[in-house]
Amino acid sequence: MGYITVSNVIFGSLFIGLSLEAIRRMQGWSLVILVLCFIFYALFSNFFPSVLNLSATSFPRLISYLYLEPSNTLALVGIAATIALAFVFFGQLLFTFDGIVFIRDFSFAVIGRYRGAPAKVAVVASGLFGTISGGAAVNVMVTGSFTIPMMKASGYKPHIAGGVEAIASSGGQIMPPVMGVAAFLIAEFLRIPYSKVALAAVIPALLYYIAVYVQVDFDAAKFGIAGLEPEKRPPMGRTLWRSWPFFIPMALLVYFLFIVMDDPAKAGMETSLLTIVVNLISKKNRTRFWKKLLDTIEGTARTMLTVTAILAGAGLIVAVSSITGLGSILSIVVLNIAGENTLLLLIISAIACILLGMGMPTVPAYTLVAVLVGPALIQMGILPLAAHLFIFYYAVVSNVTPPVALAAYVGAALAEANAIKTAFTGMRLGMAAFLVPFLFIYSPALLLVGSVWQIAVAFLSAAVGVWFLGVGLSGYLFLVIGWPKRLLALVIAASFFFPLVSQSSVGWVSYFVGTGLGILPIALDWRKRSALISAAHPI
């Protein structure tokens, strides 16, 4: 690649032009325009003002670099051809061989009897399916097709049904063992095993879904939405017996990734091949087996078109940032703006992720901020894995952040609800997702860094804080509560979050203050609720 030849420029131009056309066909104009802006900057950076004024790159040199530099565009397309292909194939196998049916029945069997069951099924099913789909909008379309009508039929308002599905589906990208494609990019950028990324994401993902589940439960109580009738719930024993073709492959994947510590691409393909064997053994799945296998291959190819186009676009952005030095310059600028204030730097990074994620998939949104702002976060002393997971989380929640929220809009369409109202409902339900990244930046124990005691205390503290956050946002604690108690619940939540952020002896005082503030309203509301039940059902 050190030689700039006519053939390199010709073939490089064809490569870039066809890549942009593929992106346009699969994703629309937003990512194409972003890539073109970066290419324009590389060619004419000497005309830009202030710190953006850098030496321009000649057209032949830029094309050769974008085309042949192996660590940028070709590296990300290589991820599509290896890791992404293996896991997309695995996900398609589970989907084609009735994986979504197993997920649905398992969710109904486990939580169908509890209040707000349809919404809780949406949370559990979307989280499980999201581990194999990797895309928020796709997840909404698949699981939302049966969860949203059920939620509406049980009494949930349309915008709440759409918001529940949107936020639950978006979280699938952060739920191990199989996360979104961007999680594999984190491993690639940091040169660490994917298993380390997945393990670090476990507690934040649990906190994400605890927050959503708590609010869904409180909303069900507030609106008087009961569980499903027994005849609508599949028996647990039969469901578990029928679900083994789904759970065995997932167990095998965990074995290959976290015990054998195989390369992710190899682990994904090994699991996929064994999944085919498992479905051959299953009497039910042997019906029309070869037709289903061909459908799986076709579905994989169709999905890979989108994945490859997106990763090619992300690779072009990374390459331009590298050849121009834009990433280093912007990191310096951001550090100068933030000064020594880590919190301000984190807020700037979060806003950048949300803005870039509007109308774009998670991968390019994460990639762009990781290249431009990620180095600044690391220079401030933040753990590299924590910094990249922070960016990743905000790229994910941009799917439900107005004014452009792809997952929320798909959910709104299925629910026949107002799109903006649906997006804001999703934001409210997923508020913990906006806070948890800040918590694990200041408290790496939430990323499984530290002793068992530190990890346990951090998780319990964050979980209690998330529970009170749900009380304050939903307005329910055994009974419907007014704004004074809602504000008190938010203060209590903050008292459990504060120790994770402060890392000082004041943290223990905060725990005791929060516990003291929380006991009284809980006891009073519980007593009031018990009195109302006794009055309604006297002995």
Secondary structure, DSSP 8 states (H G I E B T S, - for coil): --S--HHHHHHHHHHHHHHHHHHHHHH-HHHHHHHHHHHHHHHHGGGS-GGG------HHHHHHHHHH-TTTHHHHHHHIIIIIHHHHHHHHHHHHTTHHHHHHHHHHHHHTTSTTHHHHHHHHHHHHHHHHH--HHHHHHHHHHHHHHHHHHHT--HHHHHHHHHHHHHGGGG-SSS--HHHHHHHHHHT--HHHHHHHTHHHHHHHHHHHHHHHHHHHHHHT-----GGGS--HHHHHHHTHHHHHHHHHHHIIIIIS---HHHHHHHHHHHHHHHHHH-TTTTTTHHHHHHHHHHHHHHHHHHHHHHHHHHHHHHHHHHHHTHHHHHHHHHHHHHTT-HHHHHHHHHHHHHHHTTTS-HHHHHHHHHHHTHHHHHHTT--HHHHHHHHHHHHHHGGG-SSS-HHHHHHHHHHT--HHHHHHHHHHHTHHHHHHHHHHHH-GGGGT-S-HHHHHHHHHHHHHHHHHHHHHHHTBSSSB--HHHHHHHHHHHHHHHHHHHH-STHHHHHHHHHHHHHHHHHHHHHHHHHHHHHHHS--
